[in-house]
Amino acid sequence: MKPASLLTKSALCLVLAGIWSGCDRTPKPAPEAAAPAKTAPAVPVNPLLANAARFGMAGRMPKDTGAYLGSANFKAHREALQKTQYWKTLEAFLQDSKPSAEKEKKTISEFEEFPVDDFFLAMGKDSTSALGWLIDVNHLYGEYTYRTLITGFTGGPGKQGSFDPQAMLSNASTSPELIERLCALMERAELPPLILGVKTAKPEALMEKLFPAKGPIWVADLKKGSLTINTGATLTTYEGTVGIWLTQKVRDEWLKGLGQMVKEPALIARIKKTLDTLAAKKFSFAVGISDGYLIAAAGNDLRHVQFAATPADSLLSRPELAVAEPHAGKDLLGLLHVEASALTAMHDDQPLTPMLQGALNGLAGTPVFSALTKQLEPKLAALTAAEKDFYRQRFATAVGVLWWEKGVHMELSGGVSPEGKILGKPLKFAALLDTPEVLFAAAGHSPVSVTGRAYFERWMDLLYTTTGGFIQAGLGGDQALGIYALADKG
């Protein structure tokens, strides 16, 4: 071997060895791909807010509105109805029913030129006390009416069925307790905060017809002003007191007439205080145009006359209205919303016993039935307690949505929830509800069976004692007395 060749081969071996030793024979993992950028989760769109314009003025009412009833696209539904054969037949029938002289006149109603495109009625959040006051008025009026019927008094309702406080005070003059209750009730009188809106093609002309610039004579005595609401509209406001009608002269005349029947100076002073309190009570109302609606509002004041700036701030954002979300894209007719507190205030859990109390008070003044009234007093108290138990209700905020889909459809949520345990076990015949051959069926548990039975038993006890008392007083003659004696022994 030649020296040069050997040197060359040795150098080549050393290079190959160095290359081999410098190589990392351990396999390396592939580089990781860059993580995708995180995106914020999509915020679900509330169908009610997205379709707020389809719900009429509900998208402009404040979130805390106490009650709301409003139409949706009423104009389109009205025009569609007027094109139907049913409407044409009804219109022809009404036309044929008119006297001949009326047919020949062919007069147009003064409001026929203002067809309603949409409407709403809303009640502010501070309405529960006014609604509760109306229930108390109904109770006292029922008690008073039956008291006067039994005692033989006349009066009560005024001419043409109007409520006449003077006549009521006059006929209650023999009962200081009733006068005190009546005075206390009248001093609590207040107006619920209401807003009414009517949308029409010519709202300005309709406002001039309903609320002419000159107005009634008594309007001149009111304080006139203006109120700019957050829709940008300006309403004309009027403020005054009940003293505009219940003037000092009227009050003096009432007191003079009552003085002939009420002889106690303390009672006259109490009535005078009530009349003065009533005369000083304030009221307000406002009229104007906003969003194409003729707006009319009334109440003790006008704090409730405001509207939501956006649908997100409106009634439509309430969680209770979720029941309407599946129907937001349908051919809507209207929307209903009533707060649980308003439903509770409007609920009467004593529909009958105040009238019985008035009848019993009337009997108490009759010597013939004085012993009977003493027997009936504890029984009526027991009946009153049973009636309250039977009619007691719990309420949840009520929501209703109406739409047209080959007919009128409605979905309701909330409202009445009776007290008592509702059984969960299916009823024996409940399966019939799913039978195709059944035309009509209903199944359910009664949560008031126990209170209902107690209420019925109290009624029977009261009626039996009352009947016996009347018979023993001589009503029905000797034969009825003998039959009652046998029945009482049995």
RAPE-V768481 format. One record per residue. RES is the residue in three letters. PSI is psi in whole degrees, 0 to 359 (NA if undefined). OMEGA is omega in radians with two decimals (* if undefined). BURIAL is 1 if it has 24 or more other ideal C-beta (glycine too) atoms within 12 Angstrom, else 0. Layout:
res=RES psi=PSI omega=OMEGA burial=BURIAL
res=RES psi=PSI omega=OMEGA burial=BURIAL
//
This chain:
res=MET psi=141 omega=-3.12 burial=0
res=LYS psi=148 omega=-3.12 burial=0
res=PRO psi=321 omega=-3.12 burial=0
res=ALA psi=321 omega=-3.12 burial=0
res=SER psi=320 omega=3.13 burial=0
res=LEU psi=321 omega=3.12 burial=0
res=LEU psi=320 omega=-3.12 burial=0
res=THR psi=317 omega=3.14 burial=0
res=LYS psi=323 omega=-3.14 burial=0
res=SER psi=318 omega=3.12 burial=0
res=ALA psi=321 omega=-3.14 burial=0
res=LEU psi=321 omega=3.10 burial=0
res=CYS psi=319 omega=-3.14 burial=0
res=LEU psi=321 omega=3.12 burial=0
res=VAL psi=315 omega=-3.14 burial=0
res=LEU psi=322 omega=3.13 burial=0
res=ALA psi=321 omega=3.12 burial=0
res=GLY psi=321 omega=3.12 burial=0
res=ILE psi=317 omega=-3.12 burial=0
res=TRP psi=319 omega=-3.12 burial=0
res=SER psi=335 omega=-3.12 burial=0
res=GLY psi=354 omega=-3.13 burial=0
res=CYS psi=137 omega=3.07 burial=0
res=ASP psi=110 omega=-3.06 burial=0
res=ARG psi=358 omega=3.12 burial=0
res=THR psi=125 omega=-3.13 burial=0
res=PRO psi=137 omega=3.14 burial=0
res=LYS psi=142 omega=3.12 burial=0
res=PRO psi=155 omega=3.11 burial=0
res=ALA psi=145 omega=3.13 burial=0
res=PRO psi=140 omega=-3.13 burial=0
res=GLU psi=144 omega=3.08 burial=0
res=ALA psi=148 omega=-3.14 burial=0
res=ALA psi=134 omega=-3.14 burial=0
res=ALA psi=138 omega=3.14 burial=0
res=PRO psi=149 omega=3.13 burial=0
res=ALA psi=135 omega=3.14 burial=0
res=LYS psi=135 omega=3.11 burial=0
res=THR psi=145 omega=3.14 burial=0
res=ALA psi=141 omega=3.12 burial=0
res=PRO psi=144 omega=-3.12 burial=0
res=ALA psi=132 omega=3.12 burial=0
res=VAL psi=122 omega=-3.12 burial=0
res=PRO psi=139 omega=-3.13 burial=0
res=VAL psi=127 omega=3.08 burial=0
res=ASN psi=117 omega=-3.11 burial=0
res=PRO psi=329 omega=-3.13 burial=1
res=LEU psi=318 omega=3.14 burial=1
res=LEU psi=323 omega=3.13 burial=1
res=ALA psi=333 omega=-3.14 burial=0
res=ASN psi=31 omega=-3.05 burial=1
res=ALA psi=325 omega=-3.11 burial=1
res=ALA psi=338 omega=-3.12 burial=0
res=ARG psi=347 omega=-3.09 burial=1
res=PHE psi=23 omega=3.12 burial=1
res=GLY psi=225 omega=-3.09 burial=1
res=MET psi=2 omega=3.13 burial=1
res=ALA psi=329 omega=3.12 burial=1
res=GLY psi=358 omega=3.10 burial=1
res=ARG psi=354 omega=-3.14 burial=1
res=MET psi=142 omega=-3.14 burial=1
res=PRO psi=154 omega=-3.10 burial=1
res=LYS psi=329 omega=-3.07 burial=1
res=ASP psi=21 omega=3.10 burial=1
res=THR psi=133 omega=-3.08 burial=1
res=GLY psi=321 omega=3.13 burial=1
res=ALA psi=147 omega=-3.12 burial=1
res=TYR psi=134 omega=2.99 burial=1
res=LEU psi=118 omega=-3.08 burial=1
res=GLY psi=151 omega=3.12 burial=1
res=SER psi=168 omega=3.07 burial=1
res=ALA psi=119 omega=3.14 burial=1
res=ASN psi=43 omega=-3.09 burial=1
res=PHE psi=326 omega=-3.11 burial=1
res=LYS psi=312 omega=-3.12 burial=0
res=ALA psi=319 omega=3.13 burial=0
res=HIS psi=321 omega=3.11 burial=1
res=ARG psi=314 omega=-3.13 burial=0
res=GLU psi=323 omega=3.10 burial=0
res=ALA psi=320 omega=3.12 burial=0
res=LEU psi=320 omega=-3.11 burial=0
res=GLN psi=343 omega=3.12 burial=0
res=LYS psi=351 omega=-3.08 burial=0
res=THR psi=157 omega=3.09 burial=0
res=GLN psi=327 omega=3.12 burial=0
res=TYR psi=314 omega=-3.12 burial=0
res=TRP psi=318 omega=-3.14 burial=0
res=LYS psi=321 omega=3.10 burial=0
res=THR psi=316 omega=3.13 burial=0
res=LEU psi=318 omega=-3.14 burial=0
res=GLU psi=319 omega=3.11 burial=0
res=ALA psi=322 omega=3.12 burial=0
res=PHE psi=316 omega=3.13 burial=0
res=LEU psi=323 omega=3.12 burial=0
res=GLN psi=319 omega=3.13 burial=0
res=ASP psi=335 omega=-3.11 burial=0
res=SER psi=345 omega=-3.13 burial=0
res=LYS psi=148 omega=3.02 burial=0
res=PRO psi=156 omega=-3.09 burial=0
res=SER psi=320 omega=-3.12 burial=0
res=ALA psi=323 omega=3.14 burial=0
res=GLU psi=324 omega=3.13 burial=0
res=LYS psi=321 omega=-3.09 burial=0
res=GLU psi=332 omega=-3.11 burial=0
res=LYS psi=323 omega=-3.12 burial=0
res=LYS psi=43 omega=-3.13 burial=0
res=THR psi=154 omega=3.11 burial=0
res=ILE psi=131 omega=3.12 burial=0
res=SER psi=146 omega=-3.09 burial=0
res=GLU psi=343 omega=3.11 burial=0
res=PHE psi=4 omega=-3.13 burial=0
res=GLU psi=337 omega=3.13 burial=0
res=GLU psi=2 omega=3.13 burial=0
res=PHE psi=66 omega=3.11 burial=1
res=PRO psi=140 omega=-3.08 burial=0
res=VAL psi=125 omega=3.10 burial=1
res=ASP psi=326 omega=3.07 burial=1
res=ASP psi=164 omega=3.14 burial=1
res=PHE psi=162 omega=3.03 burial=1
res=PHE psi=155 omega=3.03 burial=1
res=LEU psi=126 omega=-3.09 burial=1
res=ALA psi=151 omega=3.11 burial=1
res=MET psi=134 omega=-3.09 burial=1
res=GLY psi=171 omega=-3.07 burial=1
res=LYS psi=331 omega=-3.08 burial=1
res=ASP psi=59 omega=-3.06 burial=1
res=SER psi=352 omega=-3.01 burial=1
res=THR psi=322 omega=-3.11 burial=1
res=SER psi=322 omega=3.11 burial=1
res=ALA psi=320 omega=3.12 burial=1
res=LEU psi=319 omega=3.08 burial=1
res=GLY psi=325 omega=3.11 burial=1
res=TRP psi=321 omega=3.12 burial=1
res=LEU psi=322 omega=3.08 burial=1
res=ILE psi=318 omega=3.12 burial=1
res=ASP psi=322 omega=3.07 burial=1
res=VAL psi=316 omega=3.14 burial=1
res=ASN psi=319 omega=3.13 burial=1
res=HIS psi=310 omega=-3.08 burial=1
res=LEU psi=322 omega=3.14 burial=1
res=TYR psi=321 omega=3.08 burial=1
res=GLY psi=318 omega=3.12 burial=1
res=GLU psi=316 omega=-3.14 burial=1
res=TYR psi=317 omega=-3.10 burial=1
res=THR psi=314 omega=-3.12 burial=1
res=TYR psi=334 omega=3.04 burial=1
res=ARG psi=315 omega=-3.12 burial=1
res=THR psi=327 omega=3.09 burial=1
res=LEU psi=317 omega=-3.10 burial=0
res=ILE psi=319 omega=-3.11 burial=1
res=THR psi=348 omega=3.11 burial=1
res=GLY psi=9 omega=3.08 burial=0
res=PHE psi=157 omega=3.00 burial=1
res=THR psi=163 omega=3.13 burial=0
res=GLY psi=212 omega=-3.05 burial=1
res=GLY psi=255 omega=3.10 burial=1
res=PRO psi=141 omega=-3.14 burial=0
res=GLY psi=195 omega=-3.11 burial=0
res=LYS psi=143 omega=3.09 burial=0
res=GLN psi=31 omega=3.03 burial=0
res=GLY psi=6 omega=3.14 burial=0
res=SER psi=157 omega=-3.14 burial=0
res=PHE psi=123 omega=-3.06 burial=0
res=ASP psi=97 omega=-3.12 burial=0
res=PRO psi=327 omega=-3.12 burial=1
res=GLN psi=315 omega=3.13 burial=1
res=ALA psi=323 omega=3.13 burial=1
res=MET psi=316 omega=3.10 burial=1
res=LEU psi=320 omega=-3.12 burial=1
res=SER psi=314 omega=-3.07 burial=1
res=ASN psi=344 omega=3.09 burial=1
res=ALA psi=9 omega=-3.00 burial=1
res=SER psi=341 omega=3.13 burial=1
res=THR psi=356 omega=-3.10 burial=1
res=SER psi=97 omega=3.08 burial=1
res=PRO psi=325 omega=-3.14 burial=0
res=GLU psi=319 omega=-3.14 burial=0
res=LEU psi=324 omega=3.10 burial=1
res=ILE psi=317 omega=3.13 burial=1
res=GLU psi=316 omega=3.12 burial=0
res=ARG psi=319 omega=3.14 burial=1
res=LEU psi=317 omega=3.13 burial=1
res=CYS psi=316 omega=3.14 burial=1
res=ALA psi=323 omega=-3.14 burial=0
res=LEU psi=317 omega=-3.11 burial=1
res=MET psi=331 omega=3.11 burial=1
res=GLU psi=342 omega=3.12 burial=1
res=ARG psi=359 omega=-3.05 burial=1
res=ALA psi=138 omega=3.09 burial=1
res=GLU psi=161 omega=3.12 burial=1
res=LEU psi=137 omega=3.02 burial=1
res=PRO psi=147 omega=3.13 burial=1
res=PRO psi=107 omega=-3.03 burial=1
res=LEU psi=149 omega=2.99 burial=1
res=ILE psi=128 omega=3.10 burial=1
res=LEU psi=136 omega=3.13 burial=1
res=GLY psi=137 omega=3.09 burial=1
res=VAL psi=124 omega=3.11 burial=1
res=LYS psi=128 omega=3.14 burial=1
res=THR psi=167 omega=-3.09 burial=1
res=ALA psi=333 omega=-3.11 burial=0
res=LYS psi=71 omega=-3.09 burial=0
res=PRO psi=327 omega=-3.13 burial=1
res=GLU psi=317 omega=3.13 burial=0
res=ALA psi=323 omega=3.11 burial=0
res=LEU psi=321 omega=3.12 burial=1
res=MET psi=321 omega=3.13 burial=1
res=GLU psi=326 omega=-3.14 burial=0
res=LYS psi=318 omega=-3.12 burial=0
res=LEU psi=323 omega=-3.10 burial=0
res=PHE psi=74 omega=-3.11 burial=1
res=PRO psi=151 omega=-3.08 burial=0
res=ALA psi=322 omega=-3.13 burial=0
res=LYS psi=313 omega=3.04 burial=0
res=GLY psi=174 omega=3.09 burial=0
res=PRO psi=164 omega=-3.10 burial=0
res=ILE psi=320 omega=-3.04 burial=0
res=TRP psi=340 omega=3.13 burial=0
res=VAL psi=332 omega=-3.13 burial=0
res=ALA psi=337 omega=-3.14 burial=0
res=ASP psi=355 omega=-3.13 burial=0
res=LEU psi=156 omega=3.08 burial=1
res=LYS psi=117 omega=-3.09 burial=0
res=LYS psi=140 omega=3.13 burial=0
res=GLY psi=200 omega=3.14 burial=0
res=SER psi=154 omega=3.14 burial=0
res=LEU psi=118 omega=3.09 burial=1
res=THR psi=118 omega=-3.11 burial=0
res=ILE psi=171 omega=-3.00 burial=1
res=ASN psi=7 omega=2.94 burial=0
res=THR psi=354 omega=-3.08 burial=1
res=GLY psi=350 omega=-3.14 burial=0
res=ALA psi=153 omega=3.09 burial=1
res=THR psi=124 omega=3.14 burial=0
res=LEU psi=148 omega=3.03 burial=1
res=THR psi=128 omega=-3.06 burial=1
res=THR psi=153 omega=3.09 burial=1
res=TYR psi=133 omega=3.13 burial=1
res=GLU psi=142 omega=3.14 burial=1
res=GLY psi=190 omega=3.11 burial=1
res=THR psi=162 omega=3.12 burial=0
res=VAL psi=341 omega=3.13 burial=1
res=GLY psi=346 omega=3.07 burial=0
res=ILE psi=322 omega=3.09 burial=1
res=TRP psi=318 omega=-3.13 burial=0
res=LEU psi=69 omega=-3.07 burial=1
res=THR psi=170 omega=3.12 burial=0
res=GLN psi=323 omega=3.12 burial=0
res=LYS psi=316 omega=3.12 burial=0
res=VAL psi=317 omega=-3.14 burial=0
res=ARG psi=319 omega=3.13 burial=1
res=ASP psi=321 omega=3.13 burial=0
res=GLU psi=319 omega=3.11 burial=0
res=TRP psi=313 omega=-3.12 burial=1
res=LEU psi=324 omega=3.11 burial=1
res=LYS psi=317 omega=3.11 burial=0
res=GLY psi=319 omega=3.14 burial=0
res=LEU psi=331 omega=-3.13 burial=1
res=GLY psi=338 omega=3.11 burial=0
res=GLN psi=342 omega=-3.13 burial=0
res=MET psi=321 omega=-3.12 burial=1
res=VAL psi=112 omega=-3.04 burial=1
res=LYS psi=347 omega=-3.10 burial=0
res=GLU psi=120 omega=3.14 burial=0
res=PRO psi=327 omega=-3.12 burial=0
res=ALA psi=322 omega=3.13 burial=0
res=LEU psi=321 omega=3.10 burial=1
res=ILE psi=318 omega=3.12 burial=1
res=ALA psi=323 omega=3.14 burial=0
res=ARG psi=318 omega=3.13 burial=1
res=ILE psi=320 omega=3.12 burial=1
res=LYS psi=318 omega=3.12 burial=1
res=LYS psi=319 omega=3.13 burial=0
res=THR psi=315 omega=3.14 burial=1
res=LEU psi=321 omega=3.10 burial=1
res=ASP psi=322 omega=3.11 burial=1
res=THR psi=318 omega=3.11 burial=1
res=LEU psi=315 omega=-3.10 burial=1
res=ALA psi=331 omega=-3.10 burial=1
res=ALA psi=352 omega=-3.11 burial=0
res=LYS psi=136 omega=-3.09 burial=1
res=LYS psi=154 omega=3.02 burial=1
res=PHE psi=159 omega=3.14 burial=1
res=SER psi=150 omega=2.95 burial=1
res=PHE psi=159 omega=-3.07 burial=1
res=ALA psi=148 omega=3.09 burial=1
res=VAL psi=149 omega=3.11 burial=1
res=GLY psi=187 omega=-3.08 burial=1
res=ILE psi=132 omega=3.12 burial=1
res=SER psi=132 omega=3.12 burial=1
res=ASP psi=32 omega=3.14 burial=1
res=GLY psi=2 omega=-3.14 burial=1
res=TYR psi=142 omega=2.88 burial=1
res=LEU psi=116 omega=-3.06 burial=1
res=ILE psi=131 omega=3.01 burial=1
res=ALA psi=129 omega=-3.10 burial=1
res=ALA psi=149 omega=3.13 burial=1
res=ALA psi=157 omega=3.11 burial=1
res=GLY psi=183 omega=3.05 burial=1
res=ASN psi=327 omega=3.02 burial=1
res=ASP psi=188 omega=-3.05 burial=0
res=LEU psi=27 omega=-3.13 burial=1
res=ARG psi=336 omega=-3.09 burial=0
res=HIS psi=354 omega=-3.07 burial=1
res=VAL psi=77 omega=3.06 burial=1
res=GLN psi=159 omega=-3.11 burial=1
res=PHE psi=159 omega=-3.11 burial=1
res=ALA psi=142 omega=-3.13 burial=1
res=ALA psi=322 omega=-3.13 burial=0
res=THR psi=161 omega=3.07 burial=0
res=PRO psi=330 omega=3.13 burial=1
res=ALA psi=339 omega=3.11 burial=0
res=ASP psi=5 omega=-2.97 burial=0
res=SER psi=182 omega=3.10 burial=1
res=LEU psi=329 omega=-3.09 burial=1
res=LEU psi=344 omega=-3.14 burial=1
res=SER psi=358 omega=3.13 burial=1
res=ARG psi=138 omega=-3.14 burial=1
res=PRO psi=332 omega=-3.14 burial=0
res=GLU psi=337 omega=-3.11 burial=1
res=LEU psi=7 omega=3.10 burial=1
res=ALA psi=335 omega=3.12 burial=0
res=VAL psi=335 omega=-3.12 burial=1
res=ALA psi=349 omega=-3.05 burial=1
res=GLU psi=317 omega=-3.13 burial=1
res=PRO psi=345 omega=-3.06 burial=0
res=HIS psi=8 omega=-3.03 burial=1
res=ALA psi=329 omega=-3.11 burial=1
res=GLY psi=5 omega=-3.09 burial=0
res=LYS psi=178 omega=3.14 burial=1
res=ASP psi=84 omega=-2.97 burial=1
res=LEU psi=149 omega=3.05 burial=1
res=LEU psi=323 omega=-3.11 burial=1
res=GLY psi=175 omega=-3.11 burial=1
res=LEU psi=140 omega=3.11 burial=1
res=LEU psi=138 omega=3.08 burial=1
res=HIS psi=126 omega=3.11 burial=1
res=VAL psi=124 omega=3.12 burial=1
res=GLU psi=149 omega=3.10 burial=1
res=ALA psi=322 omega=-3.14 burial=1
res=SER psi=324 omega=3.11 burial=1
res=ALA psi=320 omega=3.09 burial=1
res=LEU psi=319 omega=3.12 burial=1
res=THR psi=318 omega=-3.13 burial=1
res=ALA psi=328 omega=-3.13 burial=1
res=MET psi=347 omega=-3.06 burial=1
res=HIS psi=134 omega=3.14 burial=1
res=ASP psi=111 omega=3.12 burial=1
res=ASP psi=9 omega=3.05 burial=1
res=GLN psi=70 omega=-3.09 burial=1
res=PRO psi=339 omega=-3.00 burial=0
res=LEU psi=323 omega=-2.99 burial=1
res=THR psi=330 omega=3.06 burial=1
res=PRO psi=324 omega=3.10 burial=1
res=MET psi=321 omega=3.09 burial=1
res=LEU psi=324 omega=3.10 burial=1
res=GLN psi=319 omega=3.09 burial=1
res=GLY psi=319 omega=3.11 burial=1
res=ALA psi=320 omega=3.13 burial=1
res=LEU psi=320 omega=3.09 burial=1
res=ASN psi=325 omega=3.09 burial=1
res=GLY psi=321 omega=3.11 burial=1
res=LEU psi=329 omega=-3.06 burial=1
res=ALA psi=333 omega=-3.13 burial=1
res=GLY psi=2 omega=-3.14 burial=0
res=THR psi=120 omega=-3.10 burial=0
res=PRO psi=324 omega=-3.09 burial=0
res=VAL psi=327 omega=-3.06 burial=0
res=PHE psi=14 omega=-3.11 burial=1
res=SER psi=320 omega=3.12 burial=0
res=ALA psi=322 omega=-3.14 burial=0
res=LEU psi=318 omega=-3.11 burial=1
res=THR psi=326 omega=3.10 burial=1
res=LYS psi=325 omega=3.08 burial=0
res=GLN psi=325 omega=-3.04 burial=0
res=LEU psi=336 omega=-3.07 burial=1
res=GLU psi=309 omega=3.13 burial=0
res=PRO psi=329 omega=3.13 burial=0
res=LYS psi=323 omega=3.10 burial=1
res=LEU psi=322 omega=3.09 burial=1
res=ALA psi=319 omega=3.11 burial=0
res=ALA psi=322 omega=3.11 burial=1
res=LEU psi=321 omega=3.12 burial=1
res=THR psi=316 omega=3.12 burial=1
res=ALA psi=319 omega=3.13 burial=0
res=ALA psi=324 omega=3.12 burial=1
res=GLU psi=318 omega=3.10 burial=1
res=LYS psi=320 omega=3.11 burial=1
res=ASP psi=319 omega=-3.09 burial=1
res=PHE psi=320 omega=-3.08 burial=1
res=TYR psi=2 omega=3.14 burial=1
res=ARG psi=134 omega=-3.13 burial=1
res=GLN psi=150 omega=2.93 burial=1
res=ARG psi=146 omega=-3.09 burial=0
res=PHE psi=143 omega=2.95 burial=1
res=ALA psi=156 omega=3.12 burial=1
res=THR psi=127 omega=-3.08 burial=1
res=ALA psi=135 omega=3.10 burial=1
res=VAL psi=134 omega=3.07 burial=1
res=GLY psi=139 omega=3.10 burial=1
res=VAL psi=135 omega=3.14 burial=1
res=LEU psi=141 omega=3.07 burial=1
res=TRP psi=165 omega=-3.13 burial=1
res=TRP psi=125 omega=3.09 burial=0
res=GLU psi=85 omega=-3.01 burial=0
res=LYS psi=39 omega=-3.08 burial=0
res=GLY psi=170 omega=-3.13 burial=0
res=VAL psi=130 omega=3.09 burial=0
res=HIS psi=150 omega=3.10 burial=0
res=MET psi=139 omega=2.98 burial=0
res=GLU psi=128 omega=-3.12 burial=1
res=LEU psi=147 omega=3.09 burial=0
res=SER psi=144 omega=3.13 burial=1
res=GLY psi=206 omega=-3.13 burial=1
res=GLY psi=223 omega=-3.02 burial=1
res=VAL psi=135 omega=3.01 burial=0
res=SER psi=98 omega=-3.02 burial=0
res=PRO psi=146 omega=3.04 burial=1
res=GLU psi=153 omega=3.08 burial=0
res=GLY psi=165 omega=-3.11 burial=0
res=LYS psi=121 omega=3.08 burial=0
res=ILE psi=121 omega=-3.06 burial=0
res=LEU psi=148 omega=-3.14 burial=0
res=GLY psi=346 omega=-3.13 burial=0
res=LYS psi=132 omega=-3.13 burial=0
res=PRO psi=147 omega=3.10 burial=0
res=LEU psi=161 omega=-3.04 burial=0
res=LYS psi=319 omega=-3.06 burial=0
res=PHE psi=13 omega=-3.11 burial=0
res=ALA psi=333 omega=-3.13 burial=0
res=ALA psi=338 omega=3.13 burial=0
res=LEU psi=338 omega=3.14 burial=0
res=LEU psi=332 omega=-3.11 burial=0
res=ASP psi=5 omega=-3.14 burial=0
res=THR psi=124 omega=-3.08 burial=0
res=PRO psi=331 omega=-3.07 burial=0
res=GLU psi=344 omega=-3.09 burial=0
res=VAL psi=127 omega=-3.14 burial=0
res=LEU psi=322 omega=-3.13 burial=0
res=PHE psi=134 omega=3.11 burial=0
res=ALA psi=153 omega=3.09 burial=0
res=ALA psi=143 omega=3.13 burial=0
res=ALA psi=145 omega=3.13 burial=0
res=GLY psi=164 omega=3.07 burial=0
res=HIS psi=148 omega=3.09 burial=0
res=SER psi=117 omega=3.12 burial=0
res=PRO psi=359 omega=-3.06 burial=0
res=VAL psi=21 omega=-3.09 burial=1
res=SER psi=321 omega=-3.12 burial=0
res=VAL psi=311 omega=-3.14 burial=0
res=THR psi=327 omega=3.11 burial=1
res=GLY psi=319 omega=3.11 burial=0
res=ARG psi=318 omega=3.12 burial=0
res=ALA psi=320 omega=3.12 burial=0
res=TYR psi=317 omega=3.13 burial=1
res=PHE psi=318 omega=-3.13 burial=0
res=GLU psi=321 omega=3.11 burial=0
res=ARG psi=323 omega=3.09 burial=1
res=TRP psi=313 omega=-3.12 burial=1
res=MET psi=321 omega=3.12 burial=0
res=ASP psi=316 omega=-3.14 burial=0
res=LEU psi=315 omega=-3.12 burial=1
res=LEU psi=321 omega=-3.14 burial=0
res=TYR psi=315 omega=3.14 burial=0
res=THR psi=320 omega=3.13 burial=1
res=THR psi=314 omega=3.13 burial=1
res=THR psi=315 omega=3.11 burial=0
res=GLY psi=321 omega=3.13 burial=1
res=GLY psi=320 omega=3.11 burial=1
res=PHE psi=319 omega=-3.14 burial=1
res=ILE psi=318 omega=3.13 burial=1
res=GLN psi=337 omega=3.08 burial=1
res=ALA psi=357 omega=3.07 burial=0
res=GLY psi=353 omega=3.12 burial=0
res=LEU psi=127 omega=-3.13 burial=0
res=GLY psi=348 omega=3.07 burial=0
res=GLY psi=184 omega=-3.09 burial=0
res=ASP psi=326 omega=-3.12 burial=0
res=GLN psi=316 omega=3.12 burial=0
res=ALA psi=327 omega=3.12 burial=0
res=LEU psi=320 omega=3.13 burial=0
res=GLY psi=319 omega=3.14 burial=0
res=ILE psi=321 omega=-3.13 burial=0
res=TYR psi=320 omega=3.14 burial=1
res=ALA psi=318 omega=3.12 burial=0
res=LEU psi=317 omega=-3.13 burial=0
res=ALA psi=324 omega=-3.10 burial=0
res=ASP psi=326 omega=3.11 burial=0
res=LYS psi=325 omega=-3.13 burial=0
res=GLY psi=NA omega=* burial=0
//
